[in-house]
Every structure is written in C-alpha cells, then in structure tokens.
Amino acid sequence: MGDEKDFRREQVRRQRLMSAPANEVPVRLPWSAVLARGEDVAVLLVGARLYSTCMQLDIHVRGRGGAAFDLHMAASGRPDANGDVLCLGLSGAEGFAATNLSRSPSAQPDEVPKLTPGGGGGGFGAVATTYLLRPSPPAGPVTLWCAWPVRGIEETGVEFDGSRLVELAEQVEVLWPLEDETPWSMTPPAPNVPPGGWFATHAPGG
C-alpha cells in the first residue's frame, strides 16, 4: 500500500512540474515580437505570463500558400514523421538554457530547465501553442531562440528585458495554499443519473 501511495504522490509531483500552478494569478510580461520569419512562415511571441516558479509563453505560427499545409504538429513543438519541428529555446543569465527538443522532459532532473508544449489550437495557416518554462530564468536579459530550416527560418534570437523577473515574481497572487501532495482517490464519484429510468438500470453499479 505504501509503494502505491508513493507512486501516486510522485505522479502528482511530476504533473505539477509540467503545468502552471493552478493556485496562482500570474503577472503579464510586456513581451511580444516576431521571433523569426521565412518567405511564407512567421513565428510570433504574442504573450508571456510569469508565475512564482515558472513562465508561460504563447507562441503563434502563421503560414500562407503551400506553407499553410501540415503546420500543426511541427509548429506545436512535436516532431512529425520526418523529424521536422519548430526549434525553440530560451537563454538567460548565469548560463540558463532550455529548449523544446527533449524527448522526455519529465524524466530529466527537476533542476534542469525545461520548455514543454502544452495546450493550443488553430486553423488553416495558423497554430497557437502555450509553452511552459520551468524554472523561470534569473533576472537579466532573456533571449528567445528559433530555428526551422525546412521552412526557411535560420537560427535567430530575439532579446527581451528580464531585469525585473525576480521582483515581478513576488507580485504573483496566490489564491490559496497548494494542497498537500497526498494523492487523490483514483476512483471517481458515481455519476448522478435520473432515478428509476433506463440509466439507473444500466449504469455500472446501478
């Protein structure tokens, strides 16, 4: 029983490391720019949010003409069948560096900076992906790197002002204390169904 609890606790811990804190209101950073562009493709940073221990970056990719096809997987940071992927990275003070190229970021030590794709969406010729950077870089200049040779985008870096990152992180509002990492019950509650009807008869456990 103890081993199962430890396993579940580790699952919770890893899940939290791969997502922004649900109990925090982030501070918006004044960062936006065209990170790089080719003849028919452009990569944009349209927003950045700072949490107490991590950062979210909203990356948009736009394409026109033939470049608008097959954007989604590679543009969202996941290699396609040919290994084609939009390469993104971030560097900062004190040798800080993270990229989206790790095949298994959750298997890396916690202290290793990670840039992982999360939710997103889009349509024809447009892809939006939110990346999580953990931990946040130290205060100082922050450079976002981008490369996508197959789409005509050579390695390019755009610098942003990160001199106030530590100060701004202290302004993050905490809604409530983070719950203890005691694992939740793995059994969901029974669904509420209309009494005396077909579902009441046929629902599992009914």
C-alpha positions in Angstrom: 0.0 0.0 0.0 2.9 2.3 0.9 4.5 1.8 -2.5 1.2 2.6 -4.3 0.9 5.9 -2.3 4.5 6.8 -3.1 3.9 6.1 -6.8 0.7 8.3 -6.9 2.5 11.0 -4.9 5.3 11.0 -7.5 2.7 11.2 -10.3 1.1 14.3 -8.7 4.5 15.9 -8.2 5.5 15.3 -11.9 2.1 16.5 -13.1 2.6 19.8 -11.2 6.1 20.3 -12.6 4.6 20.0 -16.2 1.8 22.6 -15.7 1.4 26.1 -14.4 0.3 26.5 -10.8 -3.5 26.3 -10.6 -3.5 28.3 -7.3 -1.7 31.4 -8.7 -2.6 34.5 -10.7 0.3 35.3 -13.0 1.9 38.6 -13.9 1.7 39.5 -17.6 5.1 40.4 -19.1 5.3 43.1 -21.8 6.9 40.7 -24.2 5.7 40.3 -27.8 7.6 40.1 -31.1 8.0 38.4 -34.5 10.7 35.9 -33.5 11.5 34.9 -37.0 10.1 34.7 -40.5 10.6 33.0 -43.7 9.1 33.7 -47.1 5.8 32.1 -46.2 6.0 31.3 -42.5 6.3 33.6 -39.4 6.8 32.7 -35.7 5.4 35.1 -33.1 5.6 35.5 -29.4 2.2 37.0 -28.6 2.2 36.8 -24.8 4.1 35.8 -21.7 3.0 35.2 -18.1 5.1 34.9 -15.0 4.3 32.6 -12.1 6.3 32.3 -8.8 8.4 29.4 -10.2 7.7 29.2 -13.9 6.6 31.1 -17.0 4.1 30.5 -19.9 4.9 31.7 -23.4 2.2 31.9 -26.1 3.8 31.1 -29.5 1.9 31.5 -32.7 2.9 30.3 -36.1 1.4 31.8 -39.3 1.7 30.4 -42.8 0.4 31.3 -46.2 0.1 29.5 -49.5 1.6 26.0 -49.6 3.3 26.7 -46.2 -0.1 26.7 -44.6 -0.4 22.9 -45.0 0.9 20.5 -42.4 1.8 23.2 -39.9 0.2 21.8 -36.8 2.4 19.0 -35.5 5.8 20.5 -36.2 4.7 24.1 -35.3 3.4 22.9 -31.9 6.8 21.5 -30.9 6.2 17.9 -31.7 8.4 16.3 -34.5 6.5 14.9 -37.4 7.3 11.6 -39.1 10.4 13.1 -40.7 11.7 14.8 -37.6 10.6 18.2 -38.8 9.9 20.5 -35.8 9.9 24.2 -34.9 13.0 24.5 -32.7 12.5 26.9 -29.8 14.8 27.8 -27.0 15.4 30.3 -24.3 18.7 31.5 -22.7 19.3 33.9 -19.8 21.8 35.0 -17.2 24.0 32.6 -15.3 24.1 30.1 -18.2 20.4 29.4 -18.1 19.3 27.5 -21.2 16.2 25.4 -22.2 14.8 24.0 -25.4 11.7 22.2 -26.6 13.8 19.4 -28.1 13.9 17.0 -25.2 12.2 13.7 -26.0 11.2 13.0 -22.3 11.4 16.2 -20.2 9.6 14.6 -17.3 12.5 12.1 -17.0 15.1 14.8 -16.5 16.2 16.1 -13.1 13.9 18.7 -11.6 16.6 21.4 -11.7 17.2 21.1 -15.4 15.3 23.9 -17.2 12.5 22.6 -19.4 10.5 24.2 -22.2 7.5 22.0 -22.9 4.5 22.5 -25.2 1.1 22.4 -23.7 -2.4 23.3 -24.9 -3.1 25.0 -28.2 -5.1 25.1 -31.3 -5.6 26.9 -34.6 -6.9 26.6 -38.1 -5.7 26.7 -41.7 -2.5 28.7 -41.7 -2.4 29.4 -38.0 -1.2 27.4 -35.0 -1.2 28.6 -31.3 0.8 26.7 -28.6 1.4 27.6 -25.0 4.8 26.6 -23.7 5.7 26.1 -20.1 9.2 27.2 -19.0 10.3 25.8 -15.6 12.0 27.2 -13.7 11.9 30.9 -14.7 15.2 32.3 -15.7 17.3 34.5 -13.4 16.9 38.3 -13.7 18.7 39.7 -16.7 18.5 39.7 -20.5 16.4 36.8 -21.9 16.8 35.6 -25.4 14.2 33.5 -27.3 15.8 31.4 -30.0 14.0 30.0 -33.0 15.0 27.8 -36.0 13.1 25.9 -38.6 15.4 25.3 -41.6 12.9 23.2 -43.6 10.5 26.2 -43.5 13.3 28.7 -44.5 13.9 30.0 -40.9 17.5 30.1 -39.9 18.6 30.2 -36.3 17.5 33.6 -34.9 17.5 35.1 -31.4 15.3 38.0 -30.0 16.3 39.6 -26.7 13.8 40.7 -24.1 14.2 42.7 -20.9 14.1 40.3 -17.9 15.8 42.6 -15.4 12.6 42.6 -13.2 11.7 39.0 -13.3 12.5 38.3 -9.6 10.7 41.5 -8.5 7.7 40.7 -10.6 7.5 37.1 -9.4 6.9 38.4 -5.9 3.8 40.2 -7.2 2.1 36.9 -8.2 -1.1 36.5 -6.3 -1.6 33.2 -4.5 -5.3 32.3 -4.4 -4.9 29.6 -1.7 -2.1 27.4 -0.4 -1.1 24.5 -2.6 -2.7 21.3 -1.4 -0.6 18.6 0.2 0.7 16.2 -2.4 -1.3 13.4 -0.8 -2.7 11.5 -3.8 -6.3 11.9 -4.6 -8.7 9.0 -4.8 -8.3 7.2 -8.1 -11.9 6.2 -8.0 -14.2 8.9 -9.4 -17.6 9.6 -7.7 -20.6 7.8 -9.0 -22.5 9.7 -11.7 -25.8 11.3 -10.9 -28.5 9.7 -13.2 -32.2 10.2 -13.4 -33.8 7.9 -10.7 -36.0 5.0 -11.8 -35.1 5.2 -15.5 -33.1 3.4 -18.1 -29.7 4.9 -17.0 -30.5 3.9 -13.4 -30.9 0.3 -14.5 -28.0 0.1 -16.9 -25.3 2.3 -15.4 -22.4 0.3 -13.9 -23.2 -0.3 -10.3 -26.9 0.6 -10.8 
